[in-house]
Amino acid sequence: MINHKFKSLLFITLVIASSCQRFRPWPGQAILAPRSNPTEGVSQAIGYYSSGCLKGGKTFNGRERGLIISQTRKGRFWGHSQLIDLLTEVGEFSHKVLKKAVVIGDLSLSRGGPTVGGHSSHQNGLDVDIWFDMAAEGPRSFVLLQTEEMKSILKDGVMGKGFAKPQQMLLSLLSQDKRVQRIFVHPLIKKKLCSDKMLFNEESLRKIRPWYGHDDHLHLRLNCPEGDKSCRKQPDPPVGDGCDQLEWWFTEEAQAEQAKFNYSFDSMKEKYLNGIESRPKECLGIYQGEKL
């Protein structure tokens, strides 16, 4: 069950965010829809990461150490119980070892499904964004929690000071966890890890995959939990550490591919509506999609 004080804080956050124009990176519909309580019962990931839903979504109890949950106004603080458990463990590690707080970004909506102005994945409760920028533990202001954006570790196209030993230790911890399927990072981060493998073996580096963007956060993805028969598994990463396949990411062809991404609201809305229509049949009655 959700801690009542934490529940109240989330409600107040959403109300204030909906009335403050400066909190809105997208039009109001994108922030407010869809929003409902999770279904009851045991967590189940249904469908694929980019086409699915979440049954029995769980969230944090508000007493976790070493974690800061950011931008709750978007409603994306729900996940499969295995994801919440793993993040709670990450917080304990950060509190005890790193002496810092890990900032948690988007998980999924309460019942999963597509979102507007955000992600094509994060739909079945097994994805989460984690900021590279860590914070001192302690009380945080409302403005900081709800408006501060992730900070890039790049400066003039090269690695800056934002990616250091704490970030590497966090990646090492996550990549060695059997629950983790993939971790997406900026190609330059993967390249750095390949040049200094002290904290990583071949199997852990195999899970760390380069992808466009991701210069300000890592994207963590879990395997389909055992017993979740409606969860569709992503094929495992290719065998090997992947370090010999990095050069393509720094070619003109790769830059051209990245330039094709359309980040406009109209494009995001179209993907959202298509996602509603194409969701798995197992999601009918679980995910209460709202037309914008």
Secondary structure, 3 states (H helix, E strand, C coil): CCCHHHHHHHHHHHHHHHHCHHHCCCCHHHHHCCCCCCCCCCCEEEEECCEEEEECCECCCCCCCCEEECCHHHCCCEECHHHHHHHHHHHHHHHHHHCCEEEECCCECCCCCCCCCCCCCCCCCCEEEEECCCECCCCCCHHHHHHCCCCCCEECCEECCCCCHHHHHHHHHHHCCCCEEEEEECHHHHHHHHHCCCCCCHHHHHHEEECCCCCCEEEEEECCCCCCCCECCCCCCCCCCCHHHCHHHHCHHHHHHHHCCCCCHHHHHHHHHHHHHHCCHHHCCCCCCCCC
